[in-house]
Amino acid sequence: MKNSKLAILLKGLIKENPVLVLILGTCPTLAISTSVTAAFGMGMAATAVLICSNMAISALRKVIPEQVRIPCYIVLIAGFVTLVSMVLEAYAYSLFQSLGVYLSLIVVNCIILGRAEMFASKNSVGDSALDAIGMGLGFTLALCAMACIREVFGAGTFCGLPVPWFHDNPISILTMAPGGFVTFGVMIALVNKISKGKAIKKKDFGCAGCPSAAACGKTSCGAKEETKA
Amino acid sequence: MKSVIYIILTAAITNNYVLVKFLGICPFLGVSKKLDQATGMSLAVIFVQLMATAATWPIYHFLLDGGIDFTYMQTVVFILVIAALVQLVEIILKKYIPALHASLGVYLPLITTNCAVLGVTVNNISDGLSFGESMLTSLGCGLGFFLAMVLFCGVRSRVAEAKPAKSFEGLPITLISAAIVSLSFFGFAGIIGNLFG
């Protein structure tokens, strides 16, 4: 029994890493990974929201009606995002400023809605909390790994401190938007290589790949609506 | 007139939401395989972005920021307004303009969770833009999204025929080609800055 709990916690870190394997939450991953400090802050903020929302949704899973569950989830998530951003504004103002609009965009982060739909709506509060911690840490880990590459090679600094040699020879394109795409692409290719293509079974990155679409697909996606009406 | 063009071009190209600001990456990677889908999604985004801005700007300035300070409710209110708006638009289109619903309808529900829409409404408020400027920025962002989608769709159809290394197949090569398209947008930045700046 204890083993399965540990498995829930650990699967988010490596085996089902939300960013590199499930390909969720690409927007913040690409945008925030230019500095390690901001990436860590973003990861922690998203983890906090994820834990709260997963537990709340799991606790309310029998109360929320099936048909309106997505709006309910979004309102719950938005509430927690507001809380977290208020806490950050009060106690970590510089981080609050560097995250900017992406902080409120945690609401539409696919990881959070995706986990709510895929895990919290079907499992107990304890398991959902463990899943949230694992997924949140996995997100933070991937984000920090990408930020390390982009900050050290792109800006020649680490957490704002200069790194010898790299500081004099920065590849500044890595800190710009194209560098984000390249780093992310190479990291996913690396995951493919290491897992020999098992991790991502050449997943079709279409509607099915986007978890928010998976969430919306069952409730009100145009195609389904036709059959209902 | 000059400033109108400047706002639209800046929002569409220099500050392109997808390729420069990384908002709305999911639909950008997901629905850019076929040209008709890419156009459908982009048109729906332009439409919803304009509607969302037209709705959230007055709500913020007259309701949340008027009299009692409710601005901390911004995120909750905006996402609800956008979700409700998308549903409403879908119902209206279905009832009165079925032809348009047939082409845009599938994409509408996806837009609720599109970060570009929430992003543009939140940014318009935090940048302190007037109502007119906000609408122009939203239009520009929508057009920029359209441009990025259509361009990238063309690139992808060529990439699909290429044969990259095994571990780069699928998403990684798509991301790398997105990087090159994104790079081309940086070239425009100087032109617009010099023309209108």
HADDOCK unambig.tbl for C-alpha pairs under 7 A between the chains (distance, minus, plus):
assign (segid A and resid 26 and name CA) (segid B and resid 25 and name CA) 6.65 0.50 0.50
assign (segid A and resid 27 and name CA) (segid B and resid 22 and name CA) 5.44 0.50 0.50
assign (segid A and resid 27 and name CA) (segid B and resid 23 and name CA) 5.73 0.50 0.50
assign (segid A and resid 27 and name CA) (segid B and resid 24 and name CA) 6.88 0.50 0.50
assign (segid A and resid 27 and name CA) (segid B and resid 25 and name CA) 5.77 0.50 0.50
assign (segid A and resid 30 and name CA) (segid B and resid 22 and name CA) 6.52 0.50 0.50
assign (segid A and resid 31 and name CA) (segid B and resid 21 and name CA) 6.80 0.50 0.50
assign (segid A and resid 31 and name CA) (segid B and resid 22 and name CA) 5.73 0.50 0.50
assign (segid A and resid 75 and name CA) (segid B and resid 76 and name CA) 6.35 0.50 0.50
assign (segid A and resid 78 and name CA) (segid B and resid 75 and name CA) 6.25 0.50 0.50
assign (segid A and resid 78 and name CA) (segid B and resid 76 and name CA) 5.09 0.50 0.50
assign (segid A and resid 79 and name CA) (segid B and resid 76 and name CA) 6.26 0.50 0.50
assign (segid A and resid 82 and name CA) (segid B and resid 75 and name CA) 6.72 0.50 0.50
assign (segid A and resid 101 and name CA) (segid B and resid 119 and name CA) 6.80 0.50 0.50
assign (segid A and resid 101 and name CA) (segid B and resid 123 and name CA) 6.87 0.50 0.50
assign (segid A and resid 104 and name CA) (segid B and resid 75 and name CA) 6.27 0.50 0.50
assign (segid A and resid 105 and name CA) (segid B and resid 115 and name CA) 6.45 0.50 0.50
assign (segid A and resid 105 and name CA) (segid B and resid 119 and name CA) 6.83 0.50 0.50
assign (segid A and resid 108 and name CA) (segid B and resid 113 and name CA) 5.26 0.50 0.50
assign (segid A and resid 108 and name CA) (segid B and resid 114 and name CA) 6.88 0.50 0.50
assign (segid A and resid 108 and name CA) (segid B and resid 115 and name CA) 5.97 0.50 0.50
assign (segid A and resid 177 and name CA) (segid B and resid 19 and name CA) 6.76 0.50 0.50
assign (segid A and resid 177 and name CA) (segid B and resid 20 and name CA) 5.45 0.50 0.50
assign (segid A and resid 177 and name CA) (segid B and resid 182 and name CA) 6.88 0.50 0.50
assign (segid A and resid 178 and name CA) (segid B and resid 179 and name CA) 4.21 0.50 0.50
assign (segid A and resid 178 and name CA) (segid B and resid 180 and name CA) 6.67 0.50 0.50
assign (segid A and resid 178 and name CA) (segid B and resid 182 and name CA) 5.56 0.50 0.50
assign (segid A and resid 178 and name CA) (segid B and resid 183 and name CA) 5.67 0.50 0.50
assign (segid A and resid 179 and name CA) (segid B and resid 179 and name CA) 6.88 0.50 0.50
assign (segid A and resid 181 and name CA) (segid B and resid 175 and name CA) 5.40 0.50 0.50
assign (segid A and resid 181 and name CA) (segid B and resid 176 and name CA) 6.05 0.50 0.50
assign (segid A and resid 181 and name CA) (segid B and resid 178 and name CA) 6.61 0.50 0.50
assign (segid A and resid 181 and name CA) (segid B and resid 179 and name CA) 5.06 0.50 0.50
assign (segid A and resid 182 and name CA) (segid B and resid 175 and name CA) 6.48 0.50 0.50
assign (segid A and resid 182 and name CA) (segid B and resid 176 and name CA) 5.09 0.50 0.50
assign (segid A and resid 182 and name CA) (segid B and resid 179 and name CA) 5.92 0.50 0.50
assign (segid A and resid 185 and name CA) (segid B and resid 172 and name CA) 4.12 0.50 0.50
assign (segid A and resid 185 and name CA) (segid B and resid 173 and name CA) 6.69 0.50 0.50
assign (segid A and resid 185 and name CA) (segid B and resid 175 and name CA) 5.14 0.50 0.50
assign (segid A and resid 185 and name CA) (segid B and resid 176 and name CA) 5.85 0.50 0.50
assign (segid A and resid 186 and name CA) (segid B and resid 172 and name CA) 6.39 0.50 0.50
assign (segid A and resid 188 and name CA) (segid B and resid 172 and name CA) 6.01 0.50 0.50
assign (segid A and resid 189 and name CA) (segid B and resid 167 and name CA) 5.08 0.50 0.50
assign (segid A and resid 189 and name CA) (segid B and resid 168 and name CA) 5.07 0.50 0.50
assign (segid A and resid 189 and name CA) (segid B and resid 172 and name CA) 5.65 0.50 0.50
assign (segid A and resid 192 and name CA) (segid B and resid 167 and name CA) 5.29 0.50 0.50
assign (segid A and resid 193 and name CA) (segid B and resid 167 and name CA) 5.28 0.50 0.50
assign (segid A and resid 197 and name CA) (segid B and resid 167 and name CA) 6.87 0.50 0.50
assign (segid A and resid 202 and name CA) (segid B and resid 170 and name CA) 5.98 0.50 0.50
assign (segid A and resid 205 and name CA) (segid B and resid 29 and name CA) 6.91 0.50 0.50
assign (segid A and resid 205 and name CA) (segid B and resid 30 and name CA) 5.29 0.50 0.50
assign (segid A and resid 206 and name CA) (segid B and resid 30 and name CA) 4.23 0.50 0.50
assign (segid A and resid 206 and name CA) (segid B and resid 31 and name CA) 6.11 0.50 0.50
assign (segid A and resid 207 and name CA) (segid B and resid 30 and name CA) 6.06 0.50 0.50
assign (segid A and resid 210 and name CA) (segid B and resid 26 and name CA) 6.45 0.50 0.50
assign (segid A and resid 212 and name CA) (segid B and resid 113 and name CA) 6.50 0.50 0.50
assign (segid A and resid 213 and name CA) (segid B and resid 110 and name CA) 5.84 0.50 0.50
assign (segid A and resid 216 and name CA) (segid B and resid 109 and name CA) 6.63 0.50 0.50
assign (segid A and resid 216 and name CA) (segid B and resid 110 and name CA) 6.75 0.50 0.50
assign (segid A and resid 220 and name CA) (segid B and resid 109 and name CA) 6.58 0.50 0.50
assign (segid A and resid 221 and name CA) (segid B and resid 106 and name CA) 6.09 0.50 0.50
assign (segid A and resid 221 and name CA) (segid B and resid 109 and name CA) 5.95 0.50 0.50
assign (segid A and resid 222 and name CA) (segid B and resid 105 and name CA) 5.55 0.50 0.50
assign (segid A and resid 222 and name CA) (segid B and resid 106 and name CA) 4.21 0.50 0.50
assign (segid A and resid 223 and name CA) (segid B and resid 106 and name CA) 6.35 0.50 0.50
